[in-house]
């Protein structure tokens, strides 16, 4: 863990550190004053590369950082913080972004949970709509940009109700037929991470990986309950409890949206975030027939009584079949 910058320390003769507002294994995020633009506050994201990388890999990592930072600096969308500057000092890279005031959605969810309440679906739908717009914008860049760490704590709500997707720590640029290095090597947060993002076995990520994280994020926000992670579900699919079983106020449409987004295999998820948005905003009610039947079955088997009856019926059918063979 690198030693953090000190309060009031001046970086690059411009950014005066005020305090740490985020911290991780590879560095910190600081609130800083831009001394060249009076009254402007910014978020300064710090990344320190592993000193054991060696000179060649360290140069490659910094080159990749500059490439990705250059592309991020071109982005302009109301639901994304603006990247205004980037630079390197020694083994550390720095990304300067707009400071986003307000609480993150994890904080709002925990407040509701403490009050033994759920967040209102109407509000959550508004956030989902805004996040979908941001992801459509990112995924339509050339090359497409994946966020790869969508979760409630990376979504901030400004005082005027605007949602911002923050922390581009795991951003990945998708070059056709090419594997790229990420700004921070990592896998995202387990609860919201699809199987393919863990790597190995020739797996790769694409925009459907962000779609999985999108579904897992809204599962958590609507239920106050963290979703079972993908690895646990791969072994035991029933680990993912129906959202409406936890919060009966969730609409069937939102539950099906979540299940669709959280399918373990990428091919069974929506093929774009725009397709998913069209479904949960009501612009399109088209979901593949097989998918709808799957969600109906999932709804059914998540109910204890029906689940027991389904198992008993299966046993009786097998017994009847065996009986017809031997008698």
Secondary structure, DSSP 8 states (H G I E B T S, - for coil): ------TT-EETTTEEEEEEEEEETTEEEEEEEETTSTT-EEEEEEEE--GGG-HHHHHHHHHHHHHHHHHHHH---TTB--EEEEEEETTEEEEEEE---SEEHHHHHHHHHHTT----HHHHHHHHHHHHHHHHHHHTSSS-EE-----GGGEEE-TTS-EEE---TT-EE-BTTB----SS-----GGG--GGGG--TT----HHHHHHHHHHHHHHHHHSS----HHHHHH-GGGS--HHHH-TTS-HHHHHHHHHHT-SSGGGS-SSHHHHHHHHTTS-----HHHHHHHHHHHHHTSHHHHHHHHHHHHHHHHHHHHHHH-
